[in-house]
Amino acid sequence: MQNKFIIPSLLLLLLITPIVLATPDLQIQKIGRNTVIISELENPAIFDFIINNKGQADTFEIYSLVGVSFSPKGKFDLSTGKSTIQVMVYPTDEMRATSGYLTFEYQLRGQKTGIFKDNLIIKIVHLQETLAIIPAPLQLDDPTATVLVKNTQDIELNNLELNIYSSLFNSTKVISLKPYEKMNISIPIEKEKTSSLLAGPYIVTADIQLKNQKAAIEGNINYLEKEGVSTDKSSSGFIVRKTTITKTNEGNVPVTATIEMRKDILSRLFTVYSIEPNSVNRQGLVVDYIWEKKINPTETFTINSTTNYTFPFILAILIVVIALLAKLYSLTAVVLQKKVSFVRTKGGELALKVNIHVKARKHVENIQLIDKLPAMVKLYEKFGRMPNKIEKESRRIIWNIDKLTAGEERVYSYIMYSKVKVIGRFELPAATAVYEKDGKTQEVLSNRAFFVSETAKTTVE
């Protein structure tokens, strides 16, 4: 019973076991020229077979039982001795779909010398596995970024189009790389993009295109931290003084901007600010105002102050004018003051009473008090101290005074009238006093008196 099963089993084993004819007459040295296959492309793996045929010349054929095709296809002749042939290996689509190393058996069969069996190893990778990008750290003020592009495989990459981009830059390059070659690519920085970006890591993407096949890889670039705040201050105006202080974040990290203004105890009373200060510190006669705000890159923080000196300026002018008038008054030896009042008459004519006060601050002599009648009025000669002289053509009236001692004051009054009624404001010319002091002739004017016709203060008959 055992013999019955042993014999069929041996026959079946002989049928399913391939016949291997060891041929010691062939020695093959395999040199890989391109052992990497990109799965998205149709490139073959390339080997140089250095065959040493120690036997007779023969016709050979190379093939595989796992579905891999070879070139040269069909039969080729090998003479005795060493020969070199280029062998191209084309794996199936199913084999290309899986990345990694692929080991398979091939056979070299000669018509006379039999079959030679050996193994080949190839590597299958996806397009995105052929490259790696390593961006260098970037400083805020760097004009360009550097990205290292590395060929990670034992394969030549010719006319490779790269579009490298991130939040900091964008560039397109066409390059060629030898197996395992590295290349630095310099990319200009787009300042309008980086100026508002915060420091930190950013993703860099490289879109790859090779023979109409596309893929994408990524890397990280470290945008290094740098702080920097610039200050701009401008002022304009004199009476209304405007001051503007602006802080700008020139760095790439958020910062707290601080603005300080100092005012004295007087100017602070007339100053307003665009924003209320965070703190106010008083130190003696000065006050310090402080503002603080957190600003991001490229952001600004501005404070406007307006100091309005209009009121103190007017007050200062008034003080100066009063001081000047007081000084002039103190220097004048004679002071004139002219007053006018309305006089009611029985006939309803216009009548005005004029009082001229003459006061001597110092001793003066030979004084002439001169006043002038307006063209529309006449002098009423029955009232007051009559002038020493009346000039009809010039309409001047003149009083002569021999002398006035220091502190002496006299009042000269007269009435003028007219039958023409006046409505509204009626102004009289200033009176003049000409006198001698210390042998020198001097002159002084009074104020210009006026009245409103509706008022009445004095009545004469």
Secondary structure by P-SEA (a helix, b strand, c coil): caaaaaaaaaaaaaaacccccccccbbbbbbbccccccccccbbbbbbbbcccccccccbbbbbccccccccccbbbbcccbbbbbbbbbbcaaaaaccccccbbbbbbbcccccccbbbbbbbbcccccbbbbbccccccccbbbbbbbbccccccccccccccccccccccccccccbbbbbbbbbbcccccccccccbbbbbbbbbcccccbbbbbbbbbbbbbbbbbbbbbbbccbbbbbbbbbccccbbbbbbbbbbbccccccccccccccccccccccbbbbbbbbbbcccbbbbbbbbbbaaaaaaaaaaaaaaaaaaaaaaaccbbbbbbbbbbbcccccbbbbbbbbbbbcccccbbbbbbbbccccccccccccccccccccccbbbbbbccccccbbbbbbbbbbbccccccbbbbcbbbbbbccccbbbbbbbcbbbbbccccccccc
